[in-house]
Amino acid sequence: MGTTQSLLVGRVLTFAFLFFIVQVGIGPLAFAQTATTSIKVDQVGYLPDAPKIALLSASGSNPQNFLIKRTKDNSVAFQGKLSSAVHDPNSGDDVQAADFSGLREPGRYYVDVPSIGRSWNFEIGPNIYSRAYKMAMLGFYGQRCGTAVDLGPEFPGYKHPACHLKGEFHPSSGKSGERDNVGGWHDAGDYGRYVVNSGISTGSLLWAWELYGSKLKDIKLHSPESGNGTPDILNEARWNLEWMLKMQDDDGGVWQKQTSTHFSGFVMPEDDKLPSEVIGTGSEPYKSTCATADLAAVAAIAARVYKPYDPKFSERNWDAARKAWQWTEKNPNVAFKNPAGISTGEYGDSDCRDERIWAAAELWRTSGDAAYSDFFLKNYADFQPKLDAPAAEGWREVAPMGLWSYALANRKGSDASAIAAIRKSSIDVAKRIAQRTEADPYRVSLVAKDYIWGSNGVAASYGLQLLVANAFSPDPAFVNAAEDNLHYLLGRNTFSLSWVTQLGEHPYRYPHHRPSGADKNEEPWPGLLSGGPNAGRQDAVLAALPKDLPPARVYADDQGSYASNEIAINWQAALVFLLAGSLQ
Ligand SMILES: [Zn+2]
């Protein structure tokens, strides 16, 4: 599929197929397809000892009771009373809760509400998020650029030959000629690679490793490097790191991005023949401060993370981080704007102080060199209010990563009062978010203004923020609220939709993602998180939706809705972090 028209044909055929199996009514699939979207569950499931809540929005009726039934034989495992309905202004739904936290027996279940219907199937068990984590990481593998990709036997047909092999310097980079082009992840639904967005994405994966490495180290991913002695999450992150390192010029500065001059059509990556250009600011010093500081931060993390597995690679990262930092000292705020003739994503940012704060914290954490700590301590307090909530666009505002890292490092020679202040703010904010989440009818941390471009990434980032607070001061309320955001993403939302492709029985199906649109597979590439509802309506599909929709409903499972249904590595990384933190 590749055009809206053929997409629509595909959908009509799908509906016809579903109608057929419902009519015939055979097999477990047929059961699943009779589920009602009025009942919302985490379609992956719930941990045995965690709170377990399903939600119901059935306007006009007011059911009293619910049953939890075993999928295998429809026997009743639990029964309870629904809460009274609460109006949720963000979705417009009247929401009732079905609390079955008392059910701890591992197994596969569904919710049955007499007179309303049944939910999708879900599981209760200690290992339920393991596959979800692997699929989310597979999402990264599928974005690899400059190499052939094959998702393997679980997802046959999801593959393509090596792509974007021709790389060159665009005149705006201050250099000319061809260059090696292998490495990095395609950023999103397009085939560009952007250092700024790579920064927060790769940084979040490396953070997942630093906080949850003991749970992640033995998880084998579908990765060509699997079995090489390095944990697979680090193998995957390295694929992007190698490209980020190539984006550093000899003087230490880092070019903003490597993309074609304009977006390609909806073609497979190997069919995109537009040259991949290293793009700079167009005038001296050609590199940008935010990109350079982001590389400094990520390479500094990499220097400590890879040390036990590959000391040489660790050293390369340290040298790169140091040189990048020095470049930002000479060039503290070179902003980036697309030069003439370039129309791909800009990731523009006029204030690179927060990127430098993050870099300083990570360089300090790795080295203990007081110069970095001094810079951090002179500047961090301005950014403390940024801990209040995830930034609307996480790539633009990375100060929280810096503040948290300084406090988490707790190195000898740290400033104890700075650490105490950062910890206190982080914990106070997490308490407020957790209380608000528990009181929210959909039990999600998002407030009305959070339903922006990439709102699903904001939900995942609330999860990250809550889990970091839990690292400072363990509190089940923080963990429960983090899980609530995961439940929202995996189906407990107004659409009863899992926002990860091919995960759960009712996932979204039409991401704004070129390989999913261009290939011959019926289903999209697996493991990819959708951007989610976006009241900003910056595309024609959303603009055409009814004008009075509440913010949480401004979403379309439509390839054309890049503003609500694109995939992107930054929100994918926040999802991985949240899943990693949820593993038992
Ligand atoms: Zn590529």
Boltz pocket constraint, residues with backbone or C-beta under 6 A from the ligand:
constraints:
  - pocket:
      binder: B
      contacts: [[A, 143], [A, 144], [A, 145], [A, 146], [A, 163], [A, 164], [A, 186], [A, 191], [A, 269]]
      max_distance: 6.0
